[in-house]
Amino acid sequence: MSLPLRQRPIDIFFLCIFSVFIVTCIISDSVEGLGLDQVANSSNILVQWNYWYASNFDPLYQSHPVWLRFISGTSAFIYVGFYVILIISLAKGWNRIQLPSVIYATMIISLTGIPIFGVEFFGSAAERTPNPLVFLAFNLPYILVPALLLIRMRSPWPFLRKF
């Protein structure tokens, strides 16, 4: 049993945001996860978009450290599958998504957010973002939304309540 989706506006918000996350993971994280060189003259439009972003706002992303390839590859090839399952679960009110949601949110905050944000703001000068506000505009939703999902899934039977 669960409340109808129309009575759970936070879940409608999550449906929209995680749908966007699917697209952005394919556009961004797959390029880094596959280790494609981010160059302006690539024939791959996804590489070109990533080059524009990285060359202007995110030198760490452009530098291709191996650890970042693993993080991006996880996002592109594992989290995307979770997003699809999460969207279906949110729409149908399947309470069994609670534990996987908690695991996902904890992983992305601790294993993605902390290292990447740490390097972008406190790493070497060559890896720090030259424009923190733009970096945050692009990247903070990937930490804040999972944190909000973690709060949403804080107790059993999440879909029996509005939040």
C-alpha positions, 0 to 999 in steps of 0.5 A: 500500500502507498499513497497515490503519486499525486499526493506525494509531490516530493516523489514527483520532484524526484521523478523529474530530477532523476530523469534528468540525471539519467540524461546527464550521466549519459552525456557527461559521466560516460565520456569520462568513464570510458576515458575518452579524451576531451578535445574540442575537435572531436567528432563525438558531440558528447566529447565536445560538450564535456570539453567545453565544460571542463576547459572552462570550469572543471580542470580536474574533469579534464585531467582524467585521473584514474580515480575519477574515471572509476567514479564517473564510470560507476555513475554512467554504468551503475547509477543510471540503472538504479535511476531507472529502477528508482523512477519506476519505484517512485511512480508505483510507490514500491517501498522496497526501494528504500534500502537501495535508495539509502545505499545509493545516497550514502555512496554518492555523497561519500564516494563521489561528493567528498573526493570531487568537491574536496579536490575542486576546492582544496586540491592543487591549483591545477585541479581547482575550479576557476569558477566555483559558482558555475561548478556548484551550479552544475554539480551540487544537485548531484549531492543535494538531491541524494541527500534529500532522497536519504531524508525521504527514505529515512524510515520504513514504508516511505510511500505511506507518507507525503515526506 
